[in-house]
Amino acid sequence: MPTFTYKNQTITYDVQRSEVSFIKIYLDDLNGIKVTASPQKDQAKIQAFVEKKADWILEKWQQTHENLYVIDSLGLSENQRIPYLGRSYQLILEGSAEVTFALQKGKFRFSYPESWTEQKSADQLRTQAKHWLYKKAHEKYKAWTDFQVEAEEDYTRIGKKEQEVIHLNWRLIHTSKENMQQKIQDLYEEKTS
């Protein structure tokens, strides 16, 4: 499966060969980016075309899955909320000597040195939150299903079935347990949207 990185985002796509005279990009809600091209079309030309359309791909993907990307816009402002397991939890920001990020008493708490710049603090907040959520995704996905499920990085797809293993985008941890279980079932049954 071809992959490239654009603006710190890994984009993975599937190439399907068919008798067409042009390259077509389709965003499958579940399986990610599908590219249709002629069997005669060189892979390098396909890659160049997909890379040229990367802005459009990311924009459409993130619009379709807006709820999965809330964490990318976190900053140091008050009244922010982080979605986790289908619920939205308040984010509390606290000055501290150590950097911590945790869910405590129904609230996310981020502690950071007050001597840091606002930019550094906000970057660290996003990094810590992503790390914590990725770790939780890895734990929860395995516990909620009889299938073998692994949390994967965000490859601009919800997931992928590879033999008997389901690779599920860690960002789905923002959604409800029922939604995640449905996505796992859909991937296991190799559905498309």
Secondary structure by P-SEA (a helix, b strand, c coil): cbbbbcccbbbbbbbbbccccbbbbbbcccccbbbbbcccccaaaaaaaaaaaaaaaaaaaaaaacccccccccccccbbbbbcccbbbbbbbbbccbbbbbbcccbbbbbccccccaaaaaaaaaaaaaaaaaaaaaaaaaaccccbbbbbccccccccccccbbbbccccccccaaaaaaaaaaaaacccc
